[in-house]
């Protein structure tokens, strides 16, 4: 089978992600027209070619030996493990023509997850699409939910080995600190909180690889500077959106939220994600943001 | 004075340059004209304008005296999970749904120069009476994919279709031959119907969209259901047979086995029969020993 590269374009220069699409030149005419606005229907969309395999390939970097999860429209379809150098790759085949949102995230040895990296993409029948150069965001966590001003707050996580990690601490005045990951991909920074004001703060990190490639940014992790130290609580209720405490945010949690939405009564505290005493689109949006499949 | 004006202009330009573009929800494929009994579709689409969104709620209104609403197709929608499936009531078609992990514009791998808007729903109408018919987006809000569900209210848009007085009967048909995909599970959670056994399912169809889902519990009647659904048989002795139909009539089926092995009436009769034989043999033996 002769594969004909139709396009090979870097779509995100800041994160070095590239997407290529190929079609079998012997059986398929490369599509001229983009899919219609909205990505569906028959208007302008390439004609499906029965019998020609359609595939999507994913590759990139996570953390050494970390679990890498790929979702299709919010459903986990592939789980793989990154190699000791943090490289991962996975392939999906036999999918129908249409628009899909693929999301990729990694889970480190401590069980912390990276931010999901979504790709809404139109897949043409008979095309081999490659989404490469994905550099997943590091994981990030803190050891205390509340830290006594002047004491150290430990900020830690995983990323690509031997990378520079920029940690942004968002306060009234932004603080940027740096550290590096070990050969196993772990990083840890002791943040002196005497430079921070009393009150709520968030921290986010991003990796800069030795080849100057940059990862995506983590979701923010929050903590409070006060007059006492409090360890971060563990267990049920600590993961936003995990309504049934199974350490995942998926259709079950969506169903629980949908039940309270249709019941139109004040929901239980753990279901009311924005704590406004009702179930609205805002709660669903928060759930969708934290979705893990 | 000139310096002040110049500085003000520079500040204004800077403000405009750094201003975040607001997402847009609009109708596309709206025909200028239509005929009586002629079917056509309009797409409700969202352009996130470089941002990332993850939820939408709102409605489309139309002139019911000049247009008949035929159906809503969700097969090509970028909405993954519907909170309220598109449903018409009078002149208003309401809907709400979310996109897990967000949507920041659709990539066409064959032309990556620009990201495309995402489709929310395709609405099929038919000409009913001559005149200028209105189709408008109404009270639509979207939520940003920012972890706090920031709501952005969209501007209403108005479109018109001139329905002529000539009849040109035609159907808009989606040549869908692919079955939907269906997944389902039964859960018990104290936050859901007080911990009862509840069936949750997700039916999707990338072509014409899912029309409806039916359930048969054991020998019970077939009923059209929505997720989440409280099972009638809370003992979980019944086999659950779930069918998802798309708009073109293709069907996907899954079966969920009972938790407790199902005992059929035939099996009960056999067990009873064997028990009777055993009792009879014992009775005969006792009589034989006594004699």
Interface residues (C-beta under 8 A of the other chain):
Chain A: X6 X7 X9 X11 X19 X20 X21 X30 X31 X34 X35 X36 X37 X38 X39 X40 X41 X42 X43 X46 X71 X73 X74 X75 X96 X97 X98 X99 X101 X103 X116 X118 X119 X120 X121 X122 X123 X124 X127 X129 X219 X220 X240 X243 X244 X251 X252 X254 X255 X256 X258 X259 X260 X261 X268 X270 X271 X273 X274 X281 X282 X283 X284 X285 X286 X287 X288 X289 X290 X291 X293
Chain B: X28 X29 X41 X43 X45 X52 X54 X55 X56 X57 X75 X76 X77 X78 X80 X81 X83 X96 X98 X99 X100 X101 X102 X103 X104 X105 X106 X107 X108 X109 X110 X111 X112 X116 X117 X118 X119 X120 X122 X141 X143 X144 X145 X146 X147 X148 X149 X151 X174 X175 X178 X183 X185 X187 X189 X191 X192 X193 X198 X200 X202 X204 X206 X207 X227 X228
